[in-house]
Amino acid sequence: MQSKLTQNFEKKVLFGLKYCGIDTESISDNSPLGIAVSGGADSVSLLLSLSSLFSSRILRVITVDHGIRPNEESGGDALFVENLCRSMSISCKVVKIPHGKIAKNAGESSDSLEAVARDFRYEAFFSFIKEENLCALCLAHNQNDQTETLLMRFLQGSGGEGMGGISRIRGKIIRPLLEITRKEIEAYLTERNQSWRTDSTNSDTKYLRNKIRNILVPMLNENFSGWQKALLSGVKKSMADEDFFKSSLLELECGADSSKISRQYFFSLHDALKRRLFYSLLNKKGFSSRFPFRLFEEICSWKDEKNRELTFENLKISLDSENLLFSFFTPEPFIESSFAFFLTDIGEIIENDDFIISVECLPQSEKACGQKKALLTFSPSKSGMEKVSLQVFLPLCVRSALPGDEILAGNGKRKSVSQIFSDWKIPKKLRERVLLLEEVSSGRENSLRALLASHLAFKNWIVEEAKL
């Protein structure tokens, strides 16, 4: 006889299925229910509960080996899932991604390792849904995942669209555990005497989600009682608002196409609708990169201008007397793929179409060991971009990034420049245009003074003199 804990957990899973729109009576051999299982506690609890609720013959499992961790670990997870499914007489498909492929793709794009792994995983999921003719594929995201996602999106500056959290339904992909906590999941597995696998990378705080889970969430739990409930309540309100905006957006898009929109119509809209329409048009145009919000704000300031234009990557947005226009172009090469320029004396300038760098004399300029202290000014050509002034020692090298480059962070530790590129989601084709300022004769191990990217519509990273 099942314990009350087991019964209650499985009832919540069944409720979650129905809340996702699944007619449990319609699950059959010809239209089975799929389950994505990684071997972790969440997905194992989902597998166990569904195997108790339904016959094994109408269930199908997929597990994905991403080839990121050592083979004995990730391959061990896949083997664990295979063996568990075999013990339950449930069909299991293992998808193995060649070791290193995801890391290679991440290195060649603007996306993080996590994002590229997710793309590969979902590609496998969609293929599996089609191959097995699934009525739905269940993923094991739970309530803790939801709160972590909301915190992550808040910290990344998401608008109302992103603050809706993890979707319960995405086509045939559903998430029936979103109302169940990780504590309940582990209690259920313990009650069922069922082991699970633990991903060693879950403790690695170089990943934002892990940093939130292992550092921020414990701090919130200790200092802000009830924060999860308040956050999830806010999600419901955001989702209701977004449903309204989505219905309004369908009407707005009737007055525009992906290449142009009437300027009078665009500037007459409320800011909330203007932003959603703008990003929707970029998506329809096929622009896949993240368009900086600061550039969108600049476009909104054009209301009383006659003609304006800006470019970002290969996208040109221009304003004429009648329309706001969207078009693609082929950018001119930026100097060369790798570059280095030296500023050795006061009055020297580096200038191109994107920026001007100049060095000027400081009052009572200091000299030490052949170095001269100067004021460097970095001025992006585009309006609205952050201008930088800082004191530096000459000679100074202005160069592109090199493998292994590290720069001081505010906490006094060094951070990989390539990791900054990934965190800021700078596309690979723009990374070679980021400028590094290096004091070449400083004699210090940490000689990088700045990472400049505001001319590309990203941030700048300045090392304070006190940190050197």
C-alpha positions in Angstrom: 0.0 0.0 0.0 1.3 3.4 -0.9 2.2 5.9 1.8 0.3 9.2 2.0 3.4 11.1 0.9 3.6 9.0 -2.3 -0.1 9.3 -3.0 -0.1 13.1 -2.6 2.9 13.5 -4.8 1.5 11.4 -7.6 -1.8 13.2 -7.3 0.0 16.5 -7.8 1.8 15.1 -10.9 -1.5 14.0 -12.3 -3.0 17.4 -11.6 0.0 19.0 -13.3 -0.6 16.9 -16.4 -4.3 17.9 -16.6 -3.4 21.5 -15.9 -1.1 21.3 -19.0 -4.2 20.3 -21.0 -3.5 16.5 -21.3 -6.5 14.3 -21.6 -5.1 11.2 -19.8 -7.7 9.0 -21.4 -6.2 9.8 -24.8 -2.7 8.5 -24.0 -2.2 5.3 -26.0 0.2 3.0 -28.0 -0.5 5.2 -31.0 -0.1 8.5 -29.1 2.2 7.8 -26.1 3.4 10.1 -23.4 7.1 11.1 -23.5 9.4 11.8 -20.6 12.8 13.5 -20.8 15.0 12.0 -18.1 18.5 13.2 -17.3 19.0 10.9 -14.2 18.7 13.8 -11.8 16.2 13.8 -8.9 13.6 15.9 -10.8 13.3 13.8 -13.9 13.6 10.5 -12.0 10.7 11.5 -9.8 8.7 12.4 -12.9 9.5 9.0 -14.5 8.6 7.0 -11.3 5.4 8.9 -10.7 4.2 8.6 -14.3 5.1 4.9 -14.4 2.8 4.5 -11.3 0.0 6.4 -13.0 0.2 4.8 -16.5 1.1 1.5 -18.2 4.7 1.3 -19.3 3.6 0.4 -22.8 2.3 3.9 -23.4 5.4 5.7 -22.0 8.5 6.7 -24.0 11.7 8.1 -22.5 14.5 10.1 -24.0 17.9 11.0 -22.4 20.5 13.2 -23.9 24.3 12.8 -23.2 25.6 16.3 -24.0 29.3 15.3 -24.2 30.3 18.2 -22.0 31.4 16.4 -18.8 33.9 13.5 -18.6 32.5 10.5 -20.4 32.4 8.4 -17.3 30.1 10.9 -15.7 27.7 11.9 -18.5 27.8 8.4 -20.0 27.1 7.1 -16.6 24.0 9.2 -16.3 22.7 7.8 -19.6 23.5 4.3 -18.6 21.7 4.9 -15.2 18.5 6.1 -17.1 18.7 3.1 -19.5 18.9 0.6 -16.7 16.1 2.3 -14.8 13.8 2.2 -17.8 14.7 -1.4 -18.5 13.7 -2.3 -14.9 10.3 -0.7 -15.6 9.9 -2.2 -19.2 9.8 1.4 -20.6 11.3 2.2 -24.0 14.3 4.5 -23.8 16.1 6.4 -26.5 19.7 7.7 -25.8 20.9 10.6 -27.8 24.7 11.0 -27.6 26.2 14.3 -28.8 29.9 13.9 -29.8 32.2 15.0 -26.9 33.3 18.6 -27.3 30.8 19.5 -30.0 28.7 21.7 -27.8 31.8 23.5 -26.4 33.1 24.0 -29.9 29.8 25.5 -31.1 29.6 27.8 -28.0 33.1 29.1 -28.7 32.1 30.0 -32.3 28.9 31.8 -31.3 27.8 34.5 -28.9 25.9 32.0 -26.8 26.9 30.4 -23.5 27.7 26.8 -23.1 24.4 26.3 -21.3 22.4 28.0 -24.2 24.1 25.9 -26.9 23.5 22.7 -24.9 19.9 23.7 -24.5 19.5 24.2 -28.3 21.0 20.7 -29.0 18.8 19.2 -26.3 15.6 20.7 -27.7 16.4 19.7 -31.2 16.6 16.1 -30.0 13.3 16.6 -28.1 11.4 17.9 -31.2 12.8 15.0 -33.3 11.7 12.5 -30.6 8.2 13.9 -30.5 7.8 13.5 -34.2 9.4 10.0 -34.4 7.2 8.6 -31.6 4.1 10.6 -32.4 3.9 11.7 -28.8 0.8 13.3 -27.4 3.3 15.4 -25.3 6.8 15.3 -23.9 7.1 15.9 -20.2 10.1 17.9 -18.8 10.9 18.0 -15.1 11.2 21.7 -14.3 9.9 22.3 -10.8 9.0 25.2 -8.6 12.6 25.9 -7.6 13.6 26.0 -11.2 10.9 28.6 -11.8 12.0 30.9 -9.0 15.7 30.6 -10.1 14.7 31.4 -13.7 12.8 34.5 -12.5 15.7 35.7 -10.4 18.1 35.1 -13.3 15.9 37.0 -15.8 15.5 39.9 -13.4 19.3 40.1 -13.0 19.7 40.1 -16.8 17.2 43.0 -17.2 14.3 41.1 -18.7 11.1 43.0 -19.4 7.6 41.8 -18.6 7.9 39.2 -21.4 10.7 37.4 -19.6 9.2 37.7 -16.1 6.5 35.3 -17.1 8.9 32.6 -16.1 9.2 29.0 -17.5 6.2 28.2 -19.7 4.0 25.4 -18.6 3.2 24.5 -22.2 5.2 25.0 -25.3 3.6 23.2 -28.2 3.9 19.5 -27.3 6.4 20.2 -24.5 4.8 20.3 -21.1 6.1 20.8 -17.5 3.8 19.1 -15.0 6.0 19.6 -12.0 6.0 23.4 -11.9 3.9 23.4 -8.7 6.1 20.9 -6.9 9.2 21.9 -4.9 12.6 20.2 -5.0 12.1 19.3 -1.3 8.9 17.4 -2.2 10.7 15.6 -5.0 13.6 14.4 -2.9 11.2 13.3 -0.1 9.2 11.3 -2.7 12.3 9.5 -4.0 13.5 8.8 -0.5 10.1 7.3 0.3 10.3 5.2 -2.8 13.9 4.1 -2.0 15.0 5.4 -5.4 18.5 6.8 -6.0 19.3 9.5 -8.5 22.4 11.0 -10.2 24.0 14.3 -9.3 25.6 16.5 -12.0 29.0 17.7 -10.6 28.7 21.0 -12.5 25.7 21.9 -10.3 28.1 23.3 -7.8 30.2 25.3 -10.3 29.2 28.9 -9.7 30.8 30.2 -12.9 27.3 29.4 -14.3 24.7 32.1 -13.5 22.0 29.6 -12.6 24.3 27.8 -10.1 25.4 31.1 -8.6 21.7 32.0 -8.0 20.9 28.5 -6.6 24.0 28.2 -4.4 24.6 31.8 -3.3 21.6 34.1 -3.8 18.7 31.7 -2.9 20.2 30.6 0.4 20.7 34.3 1.3 17.1 35.1 0.4 15.9 32.1 2.4 17.8 33.3 5.5 16.8 36.9 5.3 13.5 37.2 3.4 10.8 34.8 4.6 8.1 34.1 2.0 10.0 35.6 -1.0 9.3 32.6 -3.2 5.5 32.9 -2.7 5.6 36.7 -3.4 7.8 36.1 -6.5 5.5 33.4 -7.9 2.4 35.6 -7.2 4.1 38.3 -9.3 4.6 35.9 -12.1 0.9 35.2 -12.4 0.2 38.9 -12.7 3.0 39.3 -15.3 1.6 36.4 -17.3 -1.9 38.0 -17.3 -0.4 41.3 -18.5 1.6 39.5 -21.3 -1.5 37.7 -22.5 -3.1 41.1 -23.0 0.0 42.5 -24.8 0.2 39.5 -27.1 -3.3 39.9 -28.2 -2.7 43.6 -28.8 0.5 42.9 -30.7 -1.4 40.8 -33.2 -3.4 43.8 -34.1 -0.4 46.1 -34.2 1.5 43.9 -36.6 -1.3 44.3 -39.2 0.0 47.8 -39.7 3.6 46.8 -40.3 5.9 44.4 -42.2 9.4 43.2 -41.4 11.0 45.9 -43.6 9.2 49.0 -42.5 6.7 50.6 -40.3 5.0 54.0 -40.6 6.9 56.5 -38.4 3.7 58.3 -37.4 2.1 55.0 -36.3 5.3 53.7 -34.5 5.9 56.9 -32.5 2.2 57.2 -31.6 2.3 53.9 -29.6 2.7 53.6 -25.9 6.2 52.7 -25.0 5.2 49.2 -23.8 3.6 48.4 -27.2 6.3 50.2 -29.1 9.0 48.0 -27.6 7.2 44.7 -28.2 6.3 45.6 -31.7 9.9 46.7 -32.5 11.4 43.4 -31.2 8.7 41.4 -32.9 9.6 43.0 -36.2 13.3 42.3 -35.7 12.4 38.6 -35.1 10.3 38.4 -38.3 13.1 40.1 -40.2 15.3 37.2 -39.2 17.6 39.2 -36.9 18.7 36.5 -34.4 21.1 38.5 -32.2 20.2 40.4 -29.0 19.5 44.0 -30.0 20.6 46.3 -27.2 17.9 48.1 -25.3 19.9 51.3 -25.2 19.8 51.4 -29.0 16.1 50.9 -29.0 15.8 53.9 -26.6 17.9 56.0 -29.0 15.5 55.1 -31.8 12.6 56.2 -29.6 14.3 59.6 -29.2 14.1 60.1 -33.0 10.4 61.2 -32.9 11.1 64.8 -33.9 14.1 64.1 -36.2 13.8 64.3 -40.0 16.3 61.6 -40.9 18.4 59.3 -38.7 20.2 56.0 -39.1 22.1 53.5 -36.9 23.7 50.1 -37.5 24.2 47.1 -35.3 26.1 44.1 -36.6 24.6 43.6 -40.1 21.3 45.4 -39.3 20.6 49.0 -40.5 17.7 50.9 -39.0 16.9 54.2 -40.6 14.2 56.9 -40.4 12.9 58.9 -43.3 10.0 61.3 -43.7 7.5 58.4 -43.8 8.8 55.2 -42.3 11.1 53.5 -39.9 13.1 51.1 -42.1 14.9 47.8 -41.4 17.5 46.3 -43.8 20.5 44.1 -43.8 24.0 45.0 -45.2 27.5 43.5 -45.4 29.7 45.3 -42.8 33.1 46.5 -43.9 36.0 44.6 -42.3 37.2 46.1 -39.0 40.9 46.9 -39.5 41.9 43.2 -39.4 41.0 40.1 -37.4 43.8 40.7 -34.9 45.3 44.2 -34.3 47.6 46.1 -32.0 48.3 49.9 -32.0 50.7 51.7 -29.7 50.2 55.1 -28.0 53.6 56.3 -26.9 53.3 60.1 -26.5 50.9 62.9 -25.6 48.7 64.1 -28.5 48.6 60.8 -30.4 45.2 59.6 -31.8 43.7 56.4 -33.1 40.6 57.0 -35.2 38.3 54.9 -37.4 34.6 54.9 -38.3 33.6 53.5 -34.9 35.6 55.5 -32.4 38.4 58.0 -31.6 41.0 57.4 -28.9 43.2 60.3 -27.9 45.7 60.9 -25.1 46.2 64.3 -23.5 48.6 65.7 -21.0 47.7 65.7 -17.3 48.6 68.7 -15.0 51.8 67.8 -13.3 52.1 64.7 -15.4 54.1 62.0 -13.6 57.0 60.0 -15.1 58.2 56.8 -13.6 60.6 54.3 -15.1 60.2 55.8 -18.6 56.4 55.9 -18.2 54.3 59.0 -18.6 50.9 59.5 -17.0 48.2 60.7 -19.4 44.5 61.2 -19.8 43.0 58.8 -22.4 39.6 59.5 -23.9 37.6 56.9 -25.8 34.8 58.4 -27.9 32.4 56.1 -29.8 31.3 57.7 -33.1 27.6 56.8 -32.6 25.5 59.1 -30.4 24.3 57.7 -27.1 27.2 55.4 -26.6 29.2 55.6 -23.4 32.3 57.8 -23.5 35.3 56.9 -21.3 38.1 58.9 -19.8 40.7 57.4 -17.6 44.3 58.0 -16.5 46.8 55.6 -18.0 50.6 55.2 -18.2 52.2 55.4 -21.6 53.3 53.5 -23.6 49.9 51.9 -24.0 48.8 49.1 -26.4 45.3 49.1 -27.9 44.7 45.6 -29.1 42.3 42.8 -29.8 41.7 40.0 -27.3 44.1 37.1 -27.2 43.5 33.6 -25.9 44.0 33.5 -22.1 43.5 37.2 -21.5 42.3 38.0 -18.0 41.3 41.4 -16.4 40.8 42.4 -12.8 37.2 42.4 -11.5 35.9 44.6 -8.7 36.5 41.8 -6.1 40.2 41.9 -6.9 40.2 38.6 -8.7 41.0 38.1 -12.3 38.2 37.2 -14.8 38.7 35.6 -18.2 38.0 38.0 -21.1 36.4 35.2 -23.1 34.0 34.6 -20.2 33.1 38.3 -20.2 32.3 38.1 -23.9 30.1 35.1 -23.2 28.4 36.8 -20.2 27.7 39.9 -22.2 26.5 37.8 -25.2 28.8 39.5 -27.6 28.5 37.7 -31.0 31.7 36.1 -32.1 31.9 38.3 -35.3 32.0 41.4 -33.0 34.5 40.1 -30.4 37.5 40.9 -32.7 36.3 44.5 -32.6 36.4 44.8 -28.8 39.4 46.9 -27.6 41.7 46.0 -24.8 44.0 48.7 -23.3 47.2 47.3 -21.9 50.0 49.2 -20.1 52.9 47.4 -21.7 55.7 48.6 -19.4 53.9 48.6 -16.1 55.8 45.6 -14.8 52.5 44.3 -13.2 51.0 40.9 -13.8 47.6 42.6 -14.3 48.4 45.2 -17.0 45.0 45.3 -18.7 43.4 48.7 -17.8 40.1 48.4 -19.8 37.9 46.4 -22.1 36.0 48.8 -24.4 32.9 47.7 -26.2 30.5 50.6 -26.0 31.2 51.5 -29.7 29.5 48.1 -30.4 26.5 48.9 -28.1 27.8 46.8 -25.2 29.3 47.8 -21.9 32.9 48.8 -21.0 35.0 47.1 -18.3 37.3 49.6 -16.6 39.9 48.6 -14.0 40.0 51.2 -11.2 43.5 52.6 -10.6 43.1 51.6 -6.9 42.7 48.0 -7.8 46.0 47.8 -9.8 
